[in-house]
Amino acid sequence: MPLGAGDLIDRAVRFYRRNFWTFVWIAAPPIVIGTIISVFWTILGRRFFSVGLSNDPVEMVFYYIFSGFGNLIIWLTETVAILTVMGGASRNFVRHLLFGEPVTFRETYKNVRQRLGGLIFASLTLSISIGFFGAVILSFGLFFALFVIGLTIEAFGFSTVLTFVVSFLLALAILFGVGWVFFFVASRFAYVPQAMMVEGRSVFSAIGRSLNLASGNFKRFVALFIFSSFSTYSALSLLYVPLGWYAYANGVELLSFDAANTIPAWYEIISQFVWQISFILLTPVWMIGLCLLYVDERVRHEGFDIELMAAQRLGEIPAVSHEFSNPLQPALSEQSVANQLRKRDSKMITLGLD
């Protein structure tokens, strides 16, 4: 039965709960390494610009530029690493759905090692492309919103209340439109790692495959993103609120822009750890949800479950000469599907989606 948005989130959370520590260990290495580099970058910046020893506002500005640029590069590198690991985990996860194999740290990183170059290139290309597109569409949306609000002020200048209400509603509509366009484009690239690791495709072939396969996943993709974001910020609030209270009790002015009231190093470092911990905990939900979406889309559009049943009964698809175009593809590339299925009994495989 096809998965709706609620079913998708429910199954992703249940599977994550059953394999909690495995997914935490899988997600941890790139995030832990990124956290360590980020902490050292923060310490380096504070020493280089004498933060806390000098109250020069110019030095503080350069420190924030130095810190922000470095954290941006670290965040981009960390994102690419996480997407790469998610690609390796996707094959392990799909094999779990098909053959009942356990999801393990070792198998995930073995898959990553086998396609490391392609996964890094694909993750970097997608991160930069989607980030650039997001920045462009957001800038256009802000410019258009300011233009529309300006017209509203001119048209309804006789009533402050009416101007505020109309401007607010128009801003919400523009924000919704910008978000719709962004997620409509981003959702088309959701299955690139799965297409590479499960179907054995090259990077650009996987991008084309994702564009074709992701035609009906928009609403479920947005629902998964909203759930993941809400969960992430809920976890952050649970950890940040006690930290903020402790900082306030010790006289730390978090909202001060005075150069004399610099935020102490311990608060910046602990804040980074809090963010990274929540990232480790919530990243697997996103990965599981995308893998479930990928399998469900193939079941909907291509009869993926029928391919597996045919492989079980008839064996692997025979190879044909390169002179001919074979419309049939194996259910899982570079693996003996028939041999894997023979290890199990002859019962029907359900992919864990029902």
C-alpha positions in Angstrom: 0.0 0.0 0.0 1.5 3.4 -0.9 2.8 5.5 1.9 1.1 8.8 2.9 3.0 11.6 4.7 1.8 10.4 8.1 2.7 6.7 7.3 6.1 7.8 6.1 7.0 9.7 9.3 5.5 7.0 11.5 7.6 4.2 9.9 10.8 6.3 9.8 10.5 7.1 13.5 9.6 3.5 14.4 12.6 2.1 12.5 14.9 4.7 13.9 13.7 3.8 17.5 14.5 0.1 16.9 18.0 0.9 15.6 18.7 4.0 17.6 22.3 3.5 18.6 23.3 2.1 15.2 22.1 5.2 13.4 23.7 7.5 16.0 27.1 5.8 15.5 26.7 6.0 11.7 25.9 9.8 11.8 28.4 10.6 14.5 31.9 10.5 12.8 31.5 13.4 10.3 29.6 15.6 12.8 32.1 14.9 15.6 35.1 15.7 13.4 33.3 18.9 12.2 32.6 19.9 15.8 36.2 19.5 16.8 37.4 21.6 13.9 34.8 24.2 14.6 35.9 24.4 18.3 39.5 24.8 17.3 38.5 27.5 14.8 36.7 29.4 17.5 39.6 29.2 19.9 42.0 30.3 17.1 39.8 33.3 16.2 39.5 34.4 19.8 43.2 34.3 20.3 44.1 35.9 17.0 41.8 38.8 17.5 42.3 39.0 21.3 38.7 38.6 22.1 38.0 39.2 25.8 41.3 41.1 26.2 40.6 44.0 23.8 37.4 46.0 23.6 38.2 47.4 20.2 34.9 47.2 18.2 36.8 46.9 14.9 38.6 43.7 16.1 35.2 42.3 17.2 33.8 42.9 13.7 36.7 41.1 12.1 36.4 38.3 14.6 32.8 37.8 13.7 33.7 37.8 10.0 36.5 35.4 10.6 34.3 33.1 12.7 31.3 33.3 10.4 33.3 32.5 7.2 35.1 29.6 8.8 32.0 28.1 10.3 30.3 28.4 6.9 33.1 26.4 5.2 33.1 23.9 8.1 29.3 23.6 7.8 29.5 23.1 4.0 32.2 20.4 4.4 30.2 18.7 7.2 27.0 18.7 5.1 28.8 17.1 2.2 30.3 14.5 4.5 26.8 13.8 6.0 25.2 13.5 2.6 28.0 11.1 1.6 27.5 8.9 4.6 23.7 9.0 4.0 24.3 7.7 0.5 26.2 4.7 1.9 23.6 4.1 4.5 20.8 4.2 1.9 22.2 1.0 0.2 22.5 -0.7 3.6 18.9 0.4 4.5 17.4 -0.8 1.2 19.2 -4.1 1.5 17.6 -4.4 5.0 14.2 -3.8 3.4 14.8 -6.3 0.6 16.7 -9.1 2.3 16.3 -8.4 6.0 20.1 -7.7 6.5 20.9 -5.7 9.6 21.8 -2.0 9.3 25.4 -1.8 10.6 28.1 0.9 10.9 30.6 -1.4 9.1 28.4 -2.1 6.1 27.5 1.6 5.7 31.0 2.8 5.7 32.0 -0.1 3.4 29.5 1.2 0.9 30.8 4.8 1.3 34.3 3.6 0.6 33.3 1.8 -2.6 31.7 5.0 -4.1 33.5 7.7 -2.1 34.6 9.9 -5.0 31.2 9.9 -6.7 29.3 10.4 -3.5 31.5 13.4 -2.5 31.2 15.0 -6.0 27.4 14.5 -6.0 27.0 15.8 -2.5 29.1 18.8 -3.1 27.4 19.6 -6.4 23.9 19.3 -4.9 24.8 21.3 -1.8 26.3 24.2 -3.7 23.5 24.1 -6.4 20.6 24.0 -4.0 22.2 26.5 -1.7 22.8 28.9 -4.5 19.3 28.4 -5.8 17.9 28.9 -2.3 19.8 32.2 -1.9 18.6 33.5 -5.3 15.0 32.6 -4.7 15.1 34.1 -1.2 16.7 37.3 -2.4 14.1 37.6 -5.1 11.3 36.9 -2.6 12.6 39.6 -0.2 12.9 42.2 -3.0 9.4 41.4 -4.2 8.0 41.5 -0.7 9.5 44.9 -0.1 8.2 46.2 -3.4 4.6 44.9 -2.7 4.7 46.2 0.9 5.7 49.6 -0.5 2.8 49.6 -2.9 0.5 48.6 0.0 1.7 51.5 2.1 1.0 53.9 -0.7 -2.5 52.4 -1.4 -3.7 52.1 2.2 -1.8 55.0 3.8 -5.1 56.3 5.3 -5.3 53.4 7.7 -2.3 52.1 9.7 -4.2 48.9 10.8 -5.4 48.0 7.3 -1.9 48.6 6.0 -0.4 46.3 8.6 -2.9 43.5 8.0 -2.7 43.6 4.2 1.1 43.8 4.3 1.3 40.9 6.7 -1.0 38.7 4.6 0.9 39.6 1.4 4.3 38.8 3.1 2.9 35.4 4.2 1.7 34.6 0.7 5.1 35.6 -0.8 6.9 33.5 1.8 4.7 30.5 1.0 5.3 31.0 -2.7 9.1 31.2 -2.3 9.1 28.1 -0.1 6.9 26.2 -2.6 9.3 27.0 -5.4 12.4 26.0 -3.4 11.0 22.7 -2.1 9.6 21.9 -5.5 13.1 22.1 -7.0 14.9 20.5 -4.0 12.6 17.5 -3.9 13.6 16.6 -7.4 17.1 15.8 -6.3 16.1 13.7 -3.2 17.0 10.3 -4.6 20.5 11.0 -6.1 22.4 9.0 -3.4 19.9 6.1 -3.6 20.1 6.0 -7.4 23.9 5.8 -7.2 24.1 3.2 -4.4 21.1 1.0 -5.1 21.1 1.2 -8.9 24.8 1.6 -9.5 24.4 4.8 -11.6 27.0 7.5 -12.3 26.5 10.9 -10.7 24.8 12.7 -13.7 22.8 9.6 -14.5 21.6 9.5 -10.9 20.6 13.1 -11.1 18.5 12.4 -14.1 17.0 9.3 -12.5 16.1 11.4 -9.4 14.4 14.0 -11.6 12.2 11.4 -13.3 11.4 9.4 -10.2 10.6 12.2 -7.8 7.6 13.5 -9.7 5.0 12.7 -7.0 6.9 13.2 -3.7 6.5 16.9 -3.2 4.0 16.9 -0.3 5.6 14.0 1.5 9.1 15.6 1.0 7.8 18.8 2.6 6.1 16.9 5.4 9.3 15.0 6.2 11.3 18.3 6.1 8.8 20.1 8.5 8.9 17.1 10.9 12.7 16.9 10.9 13.0 20.7 11.4 10.5 20.8 14.1 12.1 17.9 15.9 15.6 19.4 15.5 14.5 22.8 17.0 12.5 21.1 19.7 15.7 19.2 20.7 17.7 22.4 20.5 15.2 24.3 22.7 15.4 21.5 25.4 19.2 21.9 25.5 19.6 25.6 24.8 17.1 26.8 27.4 19.0 25.4 30.4 22.3 26.7 28.9 20.8 30.1 28.4 19.5 30.2 32.0 22.9 29.1 33.3 24.7 31.8 31.2 22.2 34.5 32.4 22.8 33.4 36.0 26.5 33.9 35.5 26.1 37.4 34.1 26.5 36.6 30.4 24.8 39.2 28.1 23.8 37.1 25.1 21.9 39.9 23.3 24.5 42.6 23.9 26.3 44.3 21.0 28.7 46.1 23.2 32.3 45.1 22.5 33.0 45.0 26.3 30.3 42.3 26.8 31.8 39.6 24.6 30.3 36.2 24.8 32.7 33.9 26.7 34.4 31.0 24.9 32.8 28.3 27.1 29.4 29.4 25.9 30.3 29.4 22.2 31.9 26.0 22.5 29.0 24.4 24.4 26.5 26.0 22.0 28.3 24.2 19.1 28.2 20.9 21.0 24.5 21.3 21.6 23.8 22.0 18.0 25.9 19.1 16.8 24.3 16.7 19.3 20.8 17.5 18.0 22.2 17.1 14.4 23.5 13.6 15.2 20.2 12.6 16.8 17.9 13.9 14.0 19.9 13.3 10.8 19.0 9.5 10.6 15.3 10.3 10.6 15.8 12.3 7.4 17.9 9.5 5.8 15.4 6.8 6.7 12.5 8.9 5.4 14.2 9.5 2.0 15.0 5.8 1.6 11.4 4.9 2.4 10.3 7.5 -0.1 12.7 6.1 -2.8 11.5 2.5 -2.3 7.8 3.6 -2.3 8.2 5.7 -5.5 9.7 2.7 -7.2 6.9 0.5 -6.0 4.3 3.0 -7.2 5.8 3.7 -10.6 7.8 0.7 -11.5 6.5 -2.3 -9.6 9.7 -2.7 -7.6 8.0 -5.4 -5.5 7.2 -7.3 -8.6 10.9 -7.2 -9.7 11.8 -8.8 -6.4 9.2 -11.5 -6.7 10.4 -12.2 -10.2 14.0 -12.4 -9.1 12.9 -14.8 -6.3 11.1 -17.2 -8.7 13.0 -16.8 -12.0 16.5 -15.8 -10.9 18.6 -12.8 -12.1 17.9 -10.9 -15.4 20.2 -12.4 -18.1 22.8 -10.2 -19.6 22.3 -9.1 -23.2 24.6 -7.8 -25.8 25.5 -4.1 -25.7 23.9 -3.8 -29.2 20.5 -4.1 -27.6 18.7 -2.0 -25.1 17.5 -4.0 -22.1 14.4 -2.3 -20.5 14.7 -4.5 -17.5 17.1 -3.7 -14.7 18.1 -5.7 -11.6 16.4 -4.8 -8.3 19.7 -4.1 -6.7 22.8 -3.4 -8.7 26.0 -5.5 -8.5 24.4 -8.0 -6.1 23.1 -11.5 -6.7 19.5 -10.9 -5.9 18.5 -14.5 -6.4 21.3 -15.8 -4.1 20.3 -13.4 -1.4 16.6 -14.4 -1.7 17.4 -18.1 -1.6 19.0 -17.6 1.8 15.6 -16.8 3.1 12.5 -19.0 2.9 10.2 -18.8 -0.1 7.7 -16.5 1.6 6.8 -13.2 -0.2 9.0 -10.2 0.6 7.0 -7.1 1.7 9.7 -4.4 1.9 8.4 -3.5 5.3 6.1 -0.9 3.8 2.7 -2.4 4.8 
